[in-house]
Amino acid sequence: MREYDKFYINGEWVDPVEPKSMDVINPATEEVCARISIGSAADVDKAAKAADAAFASFSRTSREERVELLGAICEVYQKRYNDIADAITEEMGAPTALSVQAQAATGIGHLSTAMEILKTFEFEEAAGHSRVFKEPIGVCGMITPWNWPINQITCKVAPALAVGCTVVLKPSEVAPLCGYIFAEVMHEAGVPAGVFNMINGDGAGVGTAISSHPLIEMVSFTGSTRAGSLVAQNAAPSVKRVTQELGGKSPNILLDDVNLEEAVTRGVMHMFQNTGQSCNAPSRMLVPRAKMEEAAAIAANAAATVVVGDPRVEGTSMGPVVSEVQWNKIQGLIQAGIDEGAVLACGGVGRPEGIDKGYFVQPTVFSNVNNDMTIAREEIFGPVLCIMPYDSLDEAIAIANDTPYGLAGYVQGEDMDQVMSVAGKIRAGNININGQSGDLMTPFGGYKQSGNGREWGAHGFTDYLEIKAIAGAA
């Protein structure tokens, strides 16, 4: 069993101010796989002061020095790549293939992308009679989730360091193992003391302390909309910048001319990737009413090909959800779908047949869902797909936008003019057409209650920069 009882503060592994531990549960076995320390406001204060002290010198480093540092981090990350992938499988249940090919891959991807962008990023420009300078904002607090853990750590840390900020990171206490290894990577890579600090803890203790600490100039948060609102409220008295990547209930509009077999299957498999635990998952599939029954049958057949089981066994395509809390929530929402009259095309409550341990959920598809049902309104964050009928394109767009969320949208069809027209009318930050996903240069973030700000690529630098205009310096 892993024992991670120290925090990384000011370039050293240190004991928590107030000893308190927490078990980490392997969701595939329901057994304790690690024990971590849980921090407090006192630990955050130490980390914030270390980061503030380090900012004075790190913010003045040259572009070349930071490029070299990011390159060193990439080199050590690559050495620990398999350790990170293995930790992700253990802590949140991602199948090994997904952990290796996608989860851990995003980490090195964000680091190397930030390094390449930094080489040519424009930190100053002319504006009339003035020069406008883009300067690092200061100490950045980062609160990251459990579903794509190393992805969310690196897509925040990489641009922050690239522009000269210092960092206080709180990984999810549910899936903290890869974050701990990442801190080891940063130490071995020679990140200067105080530039990167990591504290384990929960939202109520460490998260609240980060979002309210006066030395922390901005907070980057990824998680639920409810928790994101609390972060913003805690940050408001100190008027710090808050960027948020929050929940989603993303529509997937299948146009009338689409290849239905191909489009439905693609949507189902995307929905069940990462056991449905992605904020941008295409959880509401909209199809022409006349094709509802056919679409439901195709979806049920596609779901039947999903191999649910031990994430370490080759061939498993879907592991467990992350925790008992999540499992119980998903079961309740599946039951709500049944109770409210949605048609259960496949799946349902309880574990998959033959599995009696672990937080495994049946791949579940509901058809004939309307947008007033609980399963259409709430973010389920599990392998549950809602198929919804529409009678006109205007109605499809209205249904797609009838949600407090606006993270992602999906459109599939043959007529590209029509596809682009529909895509332009969906109020969401990321639109994917005909199965094409964004890459690491694509800005990621949402409208409405899905958050504010953007991560990934050059756009991901913006939130960590302040703008200074010097009049007369043109």
CORQUIPE-V775102 format. One line per field, one symbol per residue. psi: psi as a letter, one per 20 degrees, with the letter a starting at -180 (. if undefined). A space follows every 50 residues. Layout:
# CORQUIPE-V775102
psi = ???
This chain:
# CORQUIPE-V775102
psi = pqonjrqopkjqoqqqgopprqqppoihijqpirprqparhhggggghhg hghhhghhijqrghhhggghhhggghghhjghggghhggghjjpqggggg hgfhhhghghghghggghhjpojqrqncjrppqoqphbppppoqaihmgh ghghiggghghhijrrpoporpihmighhghhhhghghikpqpihpqppq rrghfggghgiiphiohqpoppbqhghhghghghhghjlqppqpobrqmp qnoorhjqoggggggghghghiqkkjlphjpmioopqphijggggggggh gghiipopaoiippipiparrhrhggghggghhghhgghjjqpohrbaqr rqpipjqrlqqpoppqrlprjiqgiigqohlamoppppqqirhghghggg imqirlgrqppprhohggghgghiipnqhopppljorraiippprrrcjj arrqrqahhihgijqqpppopjj.
